[in-house]
Amino acid sequence: MQEKRKTTTSSEVKRRYNKKVYTCISAQLPKELVSEFKEICKEKNISQASVLKSAIEKFIEENR
């Protein structure tokens, strides 16, 4: 019987991939606005990143 080969992706490989494919956007926003945003995302089980990505995509589409 063949033993299954165990493969794991190292944190270093993931870090290199993320650095190649993604970038980070930072913004300073009022605490109350951010707090409410986080709360709503949590209640609706929606990732914060997906909300921001959708907003950016919509902005780009409307302003091309």
C-alpha positions as CSV (number, residue, x, y, z in Angstrom):
1,M,0.0,0.0,0.0
2,Q,1.4,3.4,-1.0
3,E,1.8,6.0,1.7
4,K,0.3,9.3,0.9
5,R,2.8,12.1,0.6
6,K,2.2,14.9,3.0
7,T,2.6,18.3,1.5
8,T,2.3,21.6,3.3
9,T,2.6,25.1,2.0
10,S,5.0,27.0,4.1
11,S,4.2,30.5,5.4
12,E,7.1,31.8,3.3
13,V,5.6,30.5,0.1
14,K,2.3,32.0,1.0
15,R,3.9,35.3,1.9
16,R,5.8,35.4,-1.5
17,Y,2.6,34.7,-3.4
18,N,0.6,37.3,-1.5
19,K,3.3,39.9,-2.1
20,K,3.3,39.1,-5.8
21,V,-0.5,39.2,-6.3
22,Y,-1.9,41.6,-3.7
23,T,-1.3,45.1,-2.4
24,C,-2.4,46.9,0.7
25,I,-4.6,50.0,0.9
26,S,-4.6,52.0,4.1
27,A,-7.0,54.7,5.2
28,Q,-7.6,56.7,8.3
29,L,-11.3,56.9,9.0
30,P,-13.5,58.0,11.9
31,K,-13.6,55.4,14.7
32,E,-17.4,55.4,14.8
33,L,-17.6,54.7,11.1
34,V,-15.1,51.9,11.2
35,S,-16.7,50.4,14.3
36,E,-20.2,50.4,12.7
37,F,-18.7,48.9,9.5
38,K,-17.0,46.1,11.4
39,E,-20.1,45.4,13.4
40,I,-22.4,45.1,10.3
41,C,-19.8,42.9,8.5
42,K,-19.7,40.6,11.5
43,E,-23.6,40.5,11.8
44,K,-24.0,39.7,8.1
45,N,-20.9,37.3,8.1
46,I,-19.3,39.3,5.3
47,S,-15.6,39.8,5.1
48,Q,-14.5,43.4,5.3
49,A,-12.1,42.9,2.4
50,S,-15.0,41.7,0.1
51,V,-17.0,44.8,0.9
52,L,-14.1,47.1,0.1
53,K,-13.2,45.2,-3.0
54,S,-16.8,45.5,-4.3
55,A,-16.9,49.2,-3.6
56,I,-13.6,49.7,-5.4
57,E,-14.8,47.6,-8.4
58,K,-18.0,49.6,-8.6
59,F,-16.1,52.9,-8.4
60,I,-13.7,51.9,-11.2
61,E,-16.6,50.7,-13.4
62,E,-18.5,54.0,-12.9
63,N,-15.4,56.2,-13.5
64,R,-13.7,54.6,-16.5
